Amino acid sequence: MTTAARNTPRKPEPCCFVIFGATGDLTHRLVIPALYNLAESGLLPEQFCLVGIVRKQMSEDDLRQSLMEGLKKHATRPVKTEIADKVLNCLTCVEADPSDPSSFDTLSKACERLETRTGTCGNRLFYLAVPPTAFAPIAEQLGRVGLLREINGTWRRLVVEKPFGTDLASARALNARLLKIANEHQIYRIDHYLGKETVQNILVLRFANGMFEPIWNRNHIDHIQITVDEKLSVGHRGSFYDATGALRDMVPNHLFQLLSLVTMEPPRRFEAHAVRSEKAEVLAAIQTQTPEEALRNSVRGQYYAGQVGDEAIVDYRNTPNVEPNSTTETYAALKLTIDNWRWAGVPFYLRTGKALGLKRTEVAIKFKQAPFAMFRCTPVDQLSHNYLVIGIEPAEGITMQFNTKVPGPTISIDGVEMKFRYKDYFHAAPSTGYETLIYDCMTGDNILFQRADGVEAGWQAVQPFLDAWKKAGANGLVGYKAGSEGPREADKLLARDGNQWRKLT
């Protein structure tokens, strides 16, 4: 077999792709454009049908037209009519609502008719692009009518969007309800961050290069910073965001996915069970903090009016559907430690926020300082920091920062950078980030999806901060100007350890 043949992805088996929330923003903005990109790449099954679930009666033509308009608006590539038609012409619109159980009996019969007509062999993928409160009610109705039952070699899969719970208790309860209906291998808890090439590349960087793993531990690494900064304000999502906040919205999912990939032990082999077990293990090893420690090792902020680029941002509390005296944080910074042999004593600093000066997602690994004694008789007064920076967005790549001698007759040292950028080496077609994840759902590869124990381990680490902040109320909530780098108190969180954040550049 040639190298090209080995690297060519296989087509998924025939399937019926059922989208709950077919009229929603997520479907229009990401799911349909991702399906289009898969179709253009030849990675949709030959026998494929699409079912759009709506809560109020709607004609197939109206839904098809709405999805086509959304595709043209949000597509990452030029839309070819023949491919778009191939995806959307197989659409069937079905009305179903968990409050009306009989509607799921109708859905079951519709799926059976479609499968007979299109030859999808009984394989079904149910994508829940709906608010979190609807996850369990929909799944329970699917289970009641047998739509999740795997028989005669067919597969049935349930894709659940984030946020998966709002705290440890709710995550455990949701897991328990879903696992009464479906087996763990059927549940795909999706996080679009894991669809990004640079996130997936963390495993390859660590474990496919012999030079990194020997120094990837507490003996050589001083600390690690994980940053997910956003320029966007809360905008029109005031009602959702005021009930959620930066910590719930970003830390147990996006930031902890990055944290687990950077800190996990090498899996026995590159397959779903082994990788997900190691990720869950390292999240479970995050040291649980007391309420006092949680307050000391965290900063929560809320933005006030400022300028982000050309856009004037109003105070968070003046955002529509936000409480006038809201104590919901739009910025969170945490200091965590992992209590295992590899990472004991290494601080992990996590930060995320809205309405900041730049959009940036990166993981920065700072290595310990080299001994300075040999340079004391030279003009060198300090050494630059040694960083390995994994850029997720907007710059996708890897940067190494190290010291080198400046040309000249005297010993003079300066910090320099070596940069690898994906766009300079690979010419991948623009994507939404969902293509890989949806493809994996159809092929049954859940390596990039969270397992129940990993979800609960993440909430276990976050819960002390949620509890401490709730009890503190407005005490300890600090302000920061929209368009800045965040609250100054976040700098102090690192300064007391003799560290500092990498600057926004």
Protein Blocks (a to p, Z undefined) as FASTA:
>chain_A
ZZklmmpccdddddddddehklbmklmmmmmmmmmmmmmnopacfbdcdddddfbdcdfk
lmmmmmmmmmmmmpcbdcdfklmmmmmmmpccddddfklmmlmmmmmmmmmmmmmmnonn
opacddddbdfklmmmmmmmmmmnopmpcgehiacdddddddedjbfklmmmmmmmmmmm
pcfklpccddfklmpmklmmmmmmmmmpmklmmmncfklmmbdcdddddfbdfklmmmmm
mmnommlmmmmmmmmmmmmmmmmccdfbdcfklmmmmmmmmmmmpccddfklmmmmgccd
ddddddehjbccddfklpghiafkbcbdfbdcdddddddfklgoiacdddddehifbdcd
ddddddddddfklmmmpcbfbdcdddddddfbfcgcdddddddddedjbdcddddddddd
fklmpccdddehlmmmmmmmmnopaklpccfklmmmmmmmmmmmmmmmmmnmmnopacdd
ehiabjfklmmmmmmnopacdddZZ
